[in-house]
Amino acid sequence: MTLLYDFFFFNGGAATVQTYLIWPKTYVATDIRDDILRPTDPESASGSVMRKFQATPNAKMMDSIVNVNHNGVSVTDCALLCLQENTFKCETFDYQFSLGTCRLSSVYPNKMSTGEQKVGINVYTRLYSSEYTKYEAVLVSAGADRTMSNTSSAEACAKQCSETTEFRCEAFEICSSAKTCSLHKTHIFSRTINNITGPANSNTIKKPDCTHYSRDHLYDYIRRDHQRITGHDEAQVEVADVSRCAYLCASGQVLPRCSSFETTQLQQGNTKCVFSKADPTNTSMKVAIEDTLPWALYTRANPLPIVNPTAHQGAGTHGPSTPKPDKNYCSEKSTGNNSETNIRIGIAFGTLILGALLGAAIMFAGARIMSRRYHNTEDLHGLSTWKR
């Protein structure tokens, strides 16, 4: 399967097949997937991953900008390594198809040297606009939260929205005539379940030279691995991926005024979503949290009020509670030692010091990884102040 991936992306999705006709037939595919009938997250499957990058065929990065090397991997594995890199922000990678060599870089193309032409090697650059839904000839009537001039590239504007640390950016507009990039803190559109890419609502106006981009709702939530809310399972559905769960919760179409949701993978490759009105980040609600390996809890990252005025009850499977988590899974909850026995021997004292140093190192590494994943200041504040 790895060879099939590499063949697909190296040849641009084109495959020539001999037929009973005189001339062979060439088929051009638009995507390749490995998650059909397999217990893997479709969002992490090859097609979805590669769509997050822009390919430059027959090119190679300069050796001086390479941060790390990986050998003997597929091109899709290389893309995942870039997206999941925690020690630095991976912006670009190149891949040599004959050897399976994967090189990651923190340098974005506008700061990158031209490099060199190299047959059999492709350069892949993060495509930030893939995180957004595009609406042509639409401008939000309300003022922008931040406006940048001399910007004519939608990709550059998308990168600014995704990376700004001043506030949580959920949408942006770019107008070609004025060459402006406008960032917004909130989503503007209200859409129905059958019209996800429908027309703008009353908060927008039509403007031919402007384009509005609304960020996918998955980025509106902070993921908390191996956790779920105790009880409060008010609605549940099975969908293709986690992004769909986020959209259904944000729009309130399965559960009006949905505040959080939990996900787990099913054997068929689908994702099970459990929706709740409970908000574990709201200390006044006193929501109980339990540790369980196969689940992930998603809570809203934006502190603004929950608004889904066009929400209606969708076709979901409702029930008072989902099945209890499997108790055979290992719990990640740690327990402390309350012993007050005095340390009288040197080896015990040394063990205590070693444990303290190890704990500090783990806390530092965890904070660093968390800061890489949630580099927005609002996310970091929400994680640091959340009381369980």
C-alpha positions in Angstrom: 0.0 0.0 0.0 2.9 2.3 0.7 4.2 1.9 -2.9 0.7 2.6 -4.2 0.6 5.9 -2.2 4.0 7.0 -3.5 3.0 6.1 -7.1 -0.2 8.0 -6.8 1.3 11.3 -5.5 4.5 11.1 -7.6 2.5 10.6 -10.9 -0.2 13.2 -10.0 -2.9 10.6 -9.6 -2.6 9.4 -13.2 -2.5 5.7 -14.1 -2.3 4.2 -17.6 -4.1 0.8 -18.0 -3.9 -1.5 -21.0 -7.4 -2.4 -22.4 -8.8 -4.5 -25.2 -8.8 -1.3 -27.3 -5.8 -0.3 -29.5 -4.8 2.6 -27.3 -4.2 2.3 -23.5 -6.6 4.3 -21.3 -5.3 6.8 -18.7 -7.3 7.3 -15.6 -6.7 10.4 -13.4 -7.8 10.1 -9.7 -8.6 13.0 -7.4 -7.8 11.2 -4.1 -6.6 8.0 -2.5 -7.8 6.7 0.9 -6.8 3.9 3.2 -9.5 4.2 5.8 -12.3 2.2 4.1 -13.6 -0.5 6.5 -10.6 0.0 8.7 -10.5 1.3 12.3 -8.6 4.5 11.5 -9.7 8.1 11.6 -10.6 9.3 8.1 -9.2 12.7 9.1 -5.8 11.1 9.5 -6.1 9.0 6.3 -3.8 9.7 3.4 -6.2 11.7 1.2 -7.2 14.1 3.9 -3.7 14.6 5.1 -2.2 15.3 1.7 -4.9 17.9 0.9 -3.4 20.0 3.7 -0.3 20.6 1.6 0.6 22.2 -1.7 3.0 20.1 -3.9 5.9 21.5 -5.9 7.1 18.6 -8.2 10.7 17.9 -9.0 12.1 20.3 -6.3 14.3 19.9 -3.3 14.8 22.0 -0.1 18.1 23.5 0.7 20.0 21.4 3.2 20.6 24.4 5.5 16.9 24.7 6.4 16.2 21.0 7.2 15.3 20.5 10.9 15.0 16.7 11.0 15.2 13.6 8.7 13.2 10.5 8.6 14.0 7.4 6.4 12.0 4.6 5.0 8.5 6.2 5.3 5.7 6.8 2.8 4.9 10.3 1.6 1.7 10.2 3.6 3.6 9.2 6.7 5.9 12.1 6.1 2.9 14.5 5.9 1.6 13.1 9.2 5.1 13.5 10.8 5.0 17.2 9.7 1.5 17.8 11.1 2.2 16.1 14.4 5.7 17.5 15.0 5.9 19.0 18.5 9.5 20.2 18.9 9.1 22.9 16.2 6.4 24.2 13.8 6.7 22.2 10.6 5.8 24.3 7.6 7.4 22.4 4.7 8.8 19.0 3.9 10.4 17.3 0.9 10.2 13.7 0.0 12.4 11.4 -2.2 10.2 8.7 -3.6 12.9 6.2 -4.5 14.4 6.0 -1.0 11.5 7.1 1.2 13.5 10.0 2.6 11.5 12.6 4.5 12.9 15.9 5.5 11.0 18.4 7.7 11.6 22.2 7.8 10.2 25.1 9.9 10.8 27.6 7.1 7.7 28.8 5.1 8.2 29.3 1.3 8.2 33.1 1.4 11.3 32.9 3.6 12.8 29.9 1.8 15.6 29.8 -0.7 14.7 28.6 -4.2 16.5 25.3 -3.6 17.3 23.1 -6.6 15.5 21.1 -9.3 15.6 17.4 -8.5 13.7 14.7 -10.4 12.0 12.2 -8.1 11.7 14.6 -5.2 8.7 16.8 -4.3 8.4 19.7 -1.9 5.2 20.0 0.1 4.1 23.2 1.8 1.4 23.7 4.5 -1.8 24.8 2.8 -3.5 26.9 5.5 -6.5 27.7 3.3 -7.5 24.0 3.5 -8.8 24.8 7.0 -11.4 27.1 5.7 -14.7 27.1 3.6 -14.7 29.6 0.8 -17.6 32.0 0.0 -17.2 34.0 -3.2 -18.3 37.7 -3.5 -19.2 37.9 0.2 -18.2 40.6 2.7 -19.2 40.8 6.4 -20.9 44.1 7.2 -19.5 44.2 10.7 -16.1 45.7 11.2 -13.1 43.4 11.2 -11.2 42.7 14.5 -7.9 43.2 12.6 -7.1 44.5 9.1 -3.8 44.1 7.2 -3.0 46.0 4.0 -1.0 45.1 1.0 -2.2 41.5 1.1 -3.5 39.9 -2.1 -2.9 36.2 -1.4 -5.7 34.2 0.3 -3.1 31.7 1.5 -1.1 34.5 3.3 -4.3 35.8 4.9 -5.3 32.2 6.0 -1.9 31.8 7.6 -2.3 35.1 9.5 -5.7 34.0 10.7 -4.6 30.5 11.8 -1.4 31.8 13.6 -2.4 35.0 15.2 -2.0 35.0 19.0 -3.9 38.2 19.6 -7.3 36.5 19.6 -9.0 33.4 18.3 -9.5 34.0 14.6 -12.4 32.1 13.1 -12.9 33.8 9.7 -11.3 36.2 7.3 -12.0 38.1 4.1 -9.7 39.2 1.3 -10.6 41.9 -1.2 -8.6 42.0 -4.4 -9.1 45.7 -5.3 -8.2 47.1 -1.8 -5.6 44.3 -1.2 -6.8 44.0 2.4 -7.0 41.0 4.7 -9.6 41.3 7.4 -9.7 38.9 10.4 -12.8 38.1 12.5 -13.1 36.6 15.9 -16.4 34.8 15.2 -18.1 32.7 12.4 -20.7 34.8 10.6 -22.7 32.2 8.8 -25.8 30.3 9.9 -26.2 27.2 7.7 -28.7 24.3 7.6 -27.6 20.7 7.6 -28.5 20.3 3.9 -26.9 23.5 2.8 -23.5 23.7 4.4 -22.0 25.9 1.7 -25.2 28.0 1.2 -25.6 31.8 0.8 -24.6 34.3 3.4 -27.0 35.5 6.1 -28.2 38.9 7.0 -24.8 39.8 8.6 -23.1 39.9 5.2 -23.3 41.9 1.9 -22.4 40.9 -1.6 -19.2 42.4 -3.0 -17.7 40.9 -6.2 -14.1 41.6 -5.5 -14.2 40.1 -1.9 -14.1 36.5 -0.7 -15.0 35.3 2.8 -13.4 32.3 4.4 -14.9 30.6 7.4 -12.7 28.3 9.5 -13.7 24.7 10.0 -15.5 24.3 13.3 -13.0 21.7 14.6 -10.7 24.5 15.3 -13.3 26.1 17.6 -12.6 23.4 20.2 -9.8 22.3 22.5 -9.2 18.5 22.5 -8.6 16.8 25.8 -7.3 13.3 25.1 -8.5 10.2 27.1 -11.3 12.2 28.9 -15.1 12.3 28.9 -17.9 13.8 30.9 -19.6 11.5 33.4 -23.2 11.3 32.3 -24.8 14.2 30.4 -24.9 12.0 27.2 -27.8 13.9 25.6 -27.5 12.9 22.0 -25.2 10.8 19.8 -24.6 10.1 16.1 -22.2 8.2 13.9 -20.3 10.3 11.3 -17.4 10.1 8.9 -14.9 12.2 10.9 -14.3 14.4 13.9 -14.8 17.6 11.8 -18.4 16.6 11.3 -18.9 16.2 15.0 -17.6 19.7 15.6 -19.9 21.2 13.0 -23.0 19.5 14.4 -22.2 20.7 17.9 -21.3 24.3 16.8 -24.5 24.6 14.7 -26.7 22.9 17.3 -28.4 20.8 14.7 -28.4 17.5 16.7 -28.5 19.1 20.2 -29.5 22.8 20.4 -27.1 24.8 22.6 -24.5 22.0 22.5 -21.5 23.0 24.7 -19.1 20.0 24.3 -18.8 16.7 22.6 -16.9 13.4 23.0 -15.6 11.1 20.2 -14.3 7.6 19.9 -13.4 5.5 16.9 -15.6 2.6 15.7 -14.4 -0.6 14.0 -15.9 0.5 10.7 -13.7 3.6 10.5 -16.5 5.9 11.4 -16.5 8.3 14.4 -19.1 8.2 17.2 -20.0 11.6 18.6 -21.7 12.2 22.0 -23.1 15.7 22.5 -23.7 17.5 25.7 -25.0 20.8 27.0 -22.7 20.5 30.0 -19.6 22.7 29.9 -16.8 21.3 32.0 -14.9 24.6 31.7 -17.7 26.4 33.6 -16.8 25.8 37.3 -20.3 26.7 38.4 -21.8 23.7 36.6 -19.5 21.2 38.6 -19.3 18.7 35.8 -17.6 15.5 36.6 -14.8 14.2 34.3 -13.5 10.7 34.1 -10.4 9.3 32.5 -10.9 6.7 29.7 -8.5 5.7 27.0 -10.6 5.4 23.8 -12.4 8.8 24.2 -11.5 12.4 23.5 -13.4 15.4 25.0 -13.8 18.6 23.0 -14.7 21.8 24.8 -15.2 25.2 23.3 -12.1 27.4 23.0 -14.0 30.6 22.2 -15.3 32.3 25.4 -18.1 34.0 23.5 -21.7 32.9 24.2 -23.0 29.9 22.4 -25.3 31.0 19.6 -27.0 28.8 17.0 -30.3 30.6 16.3 -31.2 28.5 13.2 -30.6 25.2 15.0 -33.2 22.5 14.7 -33.5 18.9 16.0 -31.7 16.7 13.6 -31.9 12.9 12.9 -29.7 11.6 15.7 -29.9 8.6 18.0 -31.0 10.0 21.4 -30.7 8.2 24.7 -30.2 8.9 28.4 -26.7 7.5 28.4 -24.1 5.9 26.2 -22.5 2.6 27.3 -20.1 2.9 30.2 -16.4 2.9 29.3 -14.5 -0.3 29.4 -13.0 -0.7 32.8 -10.2 -2.8 31.3 -8.6 0.3 29.8 -5.8 1.8 31.8 -6.6 4.9 33.7 -4.3 7.9 33.4 -5.4 9.4 36.7 -2.4 9.7 39.0 -2.4 9.2 42.7 -0.2 11.0 45.2 1.7 9.7 48.3 0.5 11.2 51.5 3.0 9.4 53.8 4.5 11.7 56.4 7.4 9.3 57.3 10.7 11.2 57.8 13.4 10.3 55.4 16.3 9.0 57.4 18.6 7.3 54.9 20.5 8.8 52.1 19.2 6.5 49.3 15.6 7.5 50.1 16.6 11.2 49.9 18.4 10.6 46.6 15.3 8.9 45.2 13.1 11.9 46.3 15.4 14.3 44.5 15.6 12.2 41.4 11.8 12.0 41.4 11.4 15.7 41.7 13.8 16.3 38.9 12.0 13.8 36.7 8.6 15.3 37.5 9.9 18.8 36.6 11.3 17.5 33.3 7.9 15.9 32.5 6.0 19.0 33.3 8.4 21.1 31.2 8.0 18.7 28.2 4.3 18.6 28.6 4.0 22.4 28.7 6.2 22.7 25.6 4.1 20.2 23.7 0.9 21.8 24.8 2.2 25.2 23.8 3.0 23.9 20.4 -0.5 22.4 19.9 -2.4 25.3 21.5 -0.2 28.3 20.6 -3.2 30.7 20.8 -3.1 32.7 24.0 -6.8 32.2 24.7 -6.3 28.4 24.4 -3.4 28.5 26.8 -5.3 30.5 29.3 -8.3 28.2 29.1 -6.1 25.1 29.7 -4.3 26.7 32.6 -7.4 27.9 34.5 -9.6 24.8 33.9 -10.5 23.2 37.2 -11.5 19.6 37.2 
